[in-house]
Amino acid sequence: MSKPASPTTDHALQLREEFRHHLETFYAQLKLAPPYESVEKAIRSLTTSIHSLSPLERARLATDTTARWQHFRQAFESSGLSKKHRGIIAGLARNRSSLNLPVEYDQFLNLYL
């Protein structure tokens, strides 16, 4: 019989999947192929970051969108994703109004400016 997943594991899995979705959306809207190795590195970085938090801090991430996006941005940057497609994305980011991305994605775009 398998052991039920802990709330920490469930929450980490939820955040990983949300982050993966945001990365897929980001690259799809920019019409770029995601650098898959760096995407996986970013997801591992996020997972490590989440596991290092206290249970109270992890619970806060579930309700605090700003804190969640700060973790997403940190993982995006530390994985090297902000160095991939740098010239192309910097050009697109300078003309932000032409991008069909929600404002939250500025957390990623601002790394290119």
C-alpha positions as CSV (number, residue, x, y, z in Angstrom):
1,M,0.0,0.0,0.0
2,S,1.4,3.4,-0.9
3,K,1.9,6.1,1.6
4,P,-0.3,9.2,1.2
5,A,1.5,12.3,0.0
6,S,2.3,14.9,2.6
7,P,0.8,18.4,2.3
8,T,4.3,19.7,1.7
9,T,4.7,17.3,-1.3
10,D,1.2,18.2,-2.6
11,H,1.9,21.9,-2.3
12,A,5.3,21.6,-4.0
13,L,3.8,19.6,-6.8
14,Q,1.0,22.2,-7.3
15,L,3.5,25.0,-7.4
16,R,5.7,23.1,-9.8
17,E,2.8,22.5,-12.2
18,E,1.7,26.1,-11.9
19,F,5.2,27.3,-12.7
20,R,5.5,24.9,-15.6
21,H,2.2,26.2,-17.0
22,H,3.5,29.8,-16.7
23,L,6.7,28.9,-18.5
24,E,4.8,27.2,-21.3
25,T,2.5,30.2,-21.6
26,F,5.4,32.6,-21.6
27,Y,7.3,30.9,-24.4
28,A,4.1,30.1,-26.4
29,Q,3.0,33.8,-26.4
30,L,6.5,34.9,-27.4
31,K,6.4,32.2,-30.2
32,L,9.7,30.7,-29.0
33,A,10.7,27.2,-28.3
34,P,11.4,26.8,-24.6
35,P,14.9,25.8,-23.7
36,Y,13.8,22.5,-22.2
37,E,16.9,21.8,-20.2
38,S,16.8,25.2,-18.6
39,V,13.1,24.9,-18.0
40,E,13.6,21.6,-16.1
41,K,16.5,23.3,-14.2
42,A,14.2,26.1,-13.2
43,I,11.5,23.7,-12.0
44,R,14.1,21.9,-9.9
45,S,15.3,25.2,-8.5
46,L,11.8,26.1,-7.5
47,T,11.2,22.8,-5.9
48,T,14.4,23.1,-3.8
49,S,13.4,26.6,-2.8
50,I,9.9,25.5,-1.7
51,H,11.3,22.6,0.3
52,S,13.6,24.9,2.2
53,L,10.7,27.0,3.4
54,S,9.0,26.5,6.8
55,P,5.5,25.0,6.7
56,L,4.0,28.5,7.5
57,E,5.9,30.1,4.5
58,R,4.8,27.3,2.2
59,A,1.2,27.8,3.3
60,R,1.5,31.5,2.6
61,L,2.6,30.7,-1.0
62,A,-0.8,29.1,-1.5
63,T,-2.6,32.4,-1.0
64,D,0.0,35.1,-1.7
65,T,0.3,35.5,-5.5
66,T,3.0,38.1,-5.1
67,A,5.2,35.8,-3.0
68,R,4.6,33.0,-5.4
69,W,5.7,35.1,-8.4
70,Q,8.8,36.2,-6.5
71,H,9.7,32.5,-6.2
72,F,8.9,31.9,-9.8
73,R,11.1,34.8,-10.9
74,Q,14.0,33.6,-8.6
75,A,13.8,30.2,-10.1
76,F,13.6,31.6,-13.7
77,E,16.7,33.7,-13.0
78,S,18.8,31.2,-11.1
79,S,18.2,28.5,-13.7
80,G,19.7,30.7,-16.5
81,L,16.4,31.0,-18.4
82,S,16.9,34.8,-18.4
83,K,20.0,34.3,-20.5
84,K,18.3,32.1,-23.2
85,H,16.8,33.9,-26.3
86,R,18.1,37.0,-24.6
87,G,18.3,39.3,-27.7
88,I,14.9,38.2,-29.1
89,I,13.1,38.5,-25.8
90,A,14.7,41.8,-24.9
91,G,13.4,43.2,-28.2
92,L,9.9,41.9,-27.5
93,A,10.0,43.1,-23.9
94,R,10.8,46.7,-25.1
95,N,7.5,46.7,-26.9
96,R,5.5,45.2,-24.0
97,S,2.1,46.4,-25.3
98,S,2.3,44.1,-28.3
99,L,2.6,41.0,-26.2
100,N,-0.4,39.1,-25.2
101,L,0.8,38.3,-21.7
102,P,-0.8,39.1,-18.3
103,V,1.0,41.7,-16.3
104,E,2.4,39.0,-13.9
105,Y,4.8,37.9,-16.7
106,D,6.6,41.2,-16.3
107,Q,8.4,39.3,-13.5
108,F,10.2,37.4,-16.3
109,L,10.2,40.1,-18.9
110,N,11.9,42.7,-16.7
111,L,14.9,40.4,-16.4
112,Y,15.6,41.1,-20.1
113,L,15.5,44.9,-19.9
